[in-house]
Amino acid sequence: MHRDAFSLDSWLKIRLILLVFIQYAVWGAYLISIGRYLAQTGLGSQIKWFFAANGIVSLFMPALVGIIADRYIQAQRMLSICHALAGVFMLSAGLYCLGAEHVSFGTLYPLYALSIVFFMPTVALTNSVSYTVIGSAGGDPVKDYPPIRLWGTVGFICSMLAVNWISVGGGRMQDSSTQLVLSGILSIILCLYSLTLPECPTGGVRAGRSVAEAMGLKAFRLFGQRHLAVFFVFCILMGSALQITNGYANTFLSSFSANPDLANTFAVRNSNALLSLSQVSETLCFLLVPFCMKRFGIKKVLLMSMTAWVLRFGLFGIGSPDIPGVLLFILSCILYGIAFDFFNIAGSLYVEQNVEAGVRTSAQGLFMMMSNGVGATLGMIGAGAVMDRYVFKAAIPDWSSAWLVFAGYMVVVTLLFAVFFRNPESKKNS
């Protein structure tokens, strides 16, 4: 009996690891490399809209789909439905590009955007399914899920490396719409796999939530508290930086292929592999956040994040693919873990500790809305204008100046944060 129980527990963990691995592999297949492909098809100026779609959709779809999963359709089935639709639209986008003599933004973007509409809710659904399955098996989601979730980042990295190294039709997938095809196929696989997962019954405490509660709208009253209002404003300003390198770093590295002396360097030919160091760093820095929060406090941790963003952008601005310049790119990738994790995780912990118990869930929704929704969307639109000015619509592309503009923006945000943010007493026990 003991052996069977142990075997079942281990098998359950393996099933959830496979779930999160594929979930993030779907994303990793294109998120970092689609900008490179779009620039090569003449759509470099439109990259901003492909990444703004993530933020716009994040404002409403995860909450609406979450309500449906809470009340009407079991979460694992809702996950399957969303991946089926996301996969079909992403496959359609990839196959359209493969068959088109000239890729049209007017045709590609709607297919891509529809895929994003159904993919973005799957991130929260995957968490929800995992929490429910772990809880039903007698486990502790808070303790048992983080080690499982780390395999999602591993899946993202593996997908990036596959897109970097696999050649299709004489070229790497990172230079082709086959990356979209791969993502679509992985979504379809996860659609089928989700149906094999244990049932996640509807109803319960979450089922009674209104749309306003699910989207975090009720937490807007927290803006009445000065310290939280300042924090959420800076969430928007910080969130503006989150997707810029995802959208343009690969495109930037591929631009060096026009220089015969740099075209065959590792950073240019294997840009996805180089940029995957950012995800490795993210995984490792995830473990540092609790220690740094306890040792330095929220303000210093967020200042570390902002400083890391300044350096990440600045190092792209002064680096180059050859040696020793490529070392600056590598350092920029290493800093990504501090830049991303120290903001997202520390920010979430700050919300948890500084709002009353009855509004904490809504406050977390508001944090995600301000940073990954409003902030990321405005940031990509603004970044797109900068890139048009210095790169895509410039007589002579000047990537270095564009990156330094982003670094300068983050310097201003950092200084303003240092002056205006004050950390109040924690309300964790309220």
N, C-alpha and C positions, 0 to 999 in steps of 0.2 A: 504493500500500500504506500509506504513512504517513498519507494523508488518511483512508483507511478505518479505520485503527486509532484515529486521533484521534476520528473520528465515533462509533465503537463505544464508546469510553471516555466520551465526553460523553453518549451515549444511556443508558449504564448509570447514570451519576450522576443523570440526569433520572428514570429509572425508580425509583431508590431515594429520591430526593426526593419523588416522588409517593407512594411507600409511606409514608414517615414523615408526610407532610402529611395524608393521609387518616387514618392511625392516630390522630393527636392531634386531628384535627377531630372524630372520633367522640366523644372525651372532652369536647372543648370545647363540644359541642352542649348538654350538660346539666349538667356538673359545677358550674359557677358559678351557674347559674340555677335548678336544680331546687328549691333551698330556697325561693326566691321563689314558685314554683308551689305547692309543698306547703303553705306557710303560707296561701295564698289558698284552698286546698281544705279547710282546717281540720286539717291534719296537721302544723302547725308543731312540735308537741311530739315528733313522730316523726322529725324531720330527722336527729337524732343517729344513728338506726339505719341510715338510708340511707348515711351517710358512714362509720359504723363497719364496714359491709359491706366497704368497700374495704380496710381494715386487716386484718380477719379473714381475708378471702380471700387477701391477700398473704402470710399466714403459711405457706400450704401449696400453693396451686394453681400459682404460677409454677414452683416446684421440681418438682412432680409432672409437670406438662406438659412441662417441660424434659427430664426423664428420658425420657419417651416420644419426644420429638423427637430426643434423642441416640441412642436405641437402635432405635426401631421405625418411626416415621413421619417422613419428611423435614420439616424445619422449615417450609418454605414451605407444605406441605400441612397441617401441624398449625395453622399460622396461619390458613389458610383455614377449617378445621373450626371453630376457636374463634370466629372472626368470624361464621361462619354461625349458630352457636348463640346467641352474644351478640346478634346482630342480630335473630333471630327472637324471643327473649324480650323485648328492648327494644321492638321493634315491637308485640308483644302488650301490653306494659305501656302504651304510648302509646295504642293503639287502644282498650284497655279504658277508659282515663280519658276518651277522647273520647266514648264511648258510654254512660258511666255517669251517672246522675242524681246519685248521691252516691258519691264515690270512697272505697272501703274500703281501709284499711291492710292488712287480712288478705288481700286479693286483689292489690293493687298491689305490696306489698313482696316476696312470693315471686317474682313475675315479674321485678322489678327485680334482686333478689339473684341469681337464676339467671343473668341477663345479666352481672352483675359477676363471677360465678364463672368465666365463660368469657372475659370481656374482660381481666381483670387479667393473665393469662399472656401476652396478645398484646404487651404492652409489651416484655417480655424477648425474646419470639420475634422481634419486629421488629428488635431489636438483633442477635440471633443471625443472622437471615437476612442482614442488611446486612453484618455482619462476614464471613460466609462468602462472599457474593457478591463483596465487595471483594477478599478474599484470593485467591479463585479467579481473579480477573481480573489478579492480579499487583500489586494495590494494597496500601497499608498502612492497616489499619483505624484505628490510633491517629491517624494524620495525616489520612486521607481522610473518616472518618465524622463528626467533630464539625461541620464545615461543612454536611454533609447533615442531621444531627440538628437543627440550628437551624431547618430548615424545618418540623420537627414543631411547634415553638412557634408559628411563623407560621400553620400550619394550625389550631392551637388558637385563636389570636386571631381568625382569619377566621371560624371557626365561631361564636365568641362574638358577633362583630359581626353575623353573619347572623341569629342568634337575637334579637339586640337590635332590628334594623331591620325584619325581615320581618314583615308582618302576615298572619295567617291567621284567617278567620272573624271579622273585626272587631277582633281584638286582636293584640298582639305575641306572638311565639313564646315570649318569656321569661316570659310569664304563662300559658302553655298547655302541655298535654301534647304538643303537636306537636313540642316540642324532643326528646322521647323518640322520636317517630316519625322525625325527622331523623337522630338518632343511629343508630337501627336500620337505616335505609336506607343510611347511609354504611358501616356494618359489612358489610352485604350486598354493597355495591360492592367493598369491600376483600377480602371473601371470594373474589369472582370474580377480582379483580386479582392476588391472591396466587398463583393457579394459573398465571399467565403468567410468574412470576419464575423465574430459573435454579434448577436443582435444588441442594439442600443435602444431600449424602449423609449418611446416618446412620453411626454408628461413630466411630472416632477416639479421641482422648484423653479427651474428656468422656463418652463412652459408658460407661466403666467406673465412673462415679461411683455411689455408693450414695445412697439417699434422704437419709441423715444428712448426707452430704457436700454434696449439692445444696441442702439447706435451711440449711447453715451450722452444723449442730448440733455437728459435731466441733470447731468453733471455741470452744465453750463453755469449753474448758480454758483459754482466754485470760483468763477471770475469775480465774485464779490469780495473774495479774500485777496488782498494785494499780492502776497507772496506766491499764491497759486496762479493768479492772473499773469504775473511776470514770468513764472515758469512756463505756462502754456504758450505765451507769446514767443519765448525763446525756443519752444518745441517747434514752432513753425519756422523760425529762422534757422535752427539747426537741421530740421527735416529737409530744408531746401538743398542741403549738401548730399543727402543720402544716396541719390541715384545718379549723380553726375558722372562719377568714374565708371559706374556700370554701363552708362550709355555711351561714353566717349573714349575711355581708356584704350579699348581694343582698336577702335577706329584710328586713334592717334598713333598707336604702335604700327599699324598697317600702313600708315602714310609714309613711313620711312622706306617702304619698298620702292618708292620712286627714285631713291638715291642708290645707285649701283654699289657704292661702297658699304652700304648698310643693309641692303635688301636681303642678304643671306645670313644676317646675324640671328642668334637664337631668339632674341626678344621680338623680332619682326616675324620670323617664320613660325614661331611657337608662342604667340602672344597669349593665347588662352592658358597654356601651361604656366607661363610666367605669372599671369594674373590670378591663377588658382592659389598662389601663395597667400593672397588676401584672405581666402576662405580658410586656409590652414591657420593663419594668424587669428582669425575670428574664433575658431574652435578653441585655441589655446587661451586666448584672452578671456573667454567666457568664464574660465576658472579663476581669474584674477579679480573679478568684479567684487565678490563678497569681501575679500581681504582688503581691497583698496577702499571700499565703502566704510568699513569698520575703522581703518587706519587714518584715512584722510577726510572722510565726510563727503556729502553729495556735491558741494560747490567745487571742491578741488578735483573731484573725479570728473565732473562735467567740464571743468577747465582743461583737464588732461585730454579729454575727447576733442574739444575744440582746437587745442593746440596741435593735436595729431592730424586733424583735418587741414589745418594751415600747412603743415609739413607735407602731407600727402599730395596736395595740389601743387605746392611749391616745388617739390622734388620732381614731379612730372614736368614742370616748366623748365627746369634746368638740366634734366637728365638727357641721356642719349642711349641708343641701343648698343653702342660699342663699349669696350672697356676703357676707362673705369666708369663711364657714364651710366652703364646699365646697373651698376651697384646702387645708384640713386633710385632707379625704378624698383629694385628689390627692396630697398629700405622703405619706400612708399607703400609697397604691398604689406610689409611687416607691420607698419603703423596702422593699417586698416583695422586690425583687430581692436586696437585701443580706440580709434575714432568711432567705430560702429558700435561695439559692445558697451563701451563705457557710457555711451549716450542711451542706447535702447534699453539695456538691462538696468543700469543705475537709475534712469528716468522712471522706469516702471516701479522700481523699488521705492523711489521717492514718493510717488503717488500713493503706493500702498501704505506708507508710513505716515502720511501727512493729510489724509482725508478721513472723515468719519466712517465707521464700519458700514452704515447703511447705503453709502454711495460709492463704495470702492470699486465695484464692478463697472458702474457707469463711468467713473473717473478713468479707469483703464481704457475704456472705449474712447473717451475723449482724448487721452494721451496719444493713442494710435491715430485718431482722426487728425489731430493737429500736426503730428510729425510725419507719419507715412501717407497721410491723405492730403491735407491742405498744403503742408510744407513741401512734400516731395513733388506734388503737381506744380506748384508755383516755381519751385526750384528748377524743374526741367524746362519749363517754358522760358524762364529767365536765362538758364544756361544755353538754351537753343538760340536765343537772341545774341548772346555773346559769341557763340560759335559761328553764327551767320556773319557777324561783324568781322571776326578775325580769321575765319577759316573758309566756310563753305561759299560765301559770297564775296570774299576778298580777292583782289587781283593776285596777291601772293599770300598763300596760307601762312598764318602765324600762330601755330599751336602754343608756343611758349607764352605769348602774351595772354592768350585765353586762360591757360592754367594759372598764371599769376594774378589775373583778375579774380578768379575764384579764391585763390589764397588770400588776396587782399580783402575780399568780402568776409572771409572767416576771421581775419584779424580784427575787423570792426566788430563783428558779432562777439568775439571773445572779450574785447575790451568793454563793450557795453554790458555783457553778462557779469564781468568782474565788478563793475560799478553798481549795477542795479539789483542783482539777485541777493536776497537774504534768506538764510535757512532758519525756519522757525522750529519750535519744539515739536517733536514727533507726536502724532495722534494715534499711534499703532494700537494703543490699549483703550481707545475711546469706544 
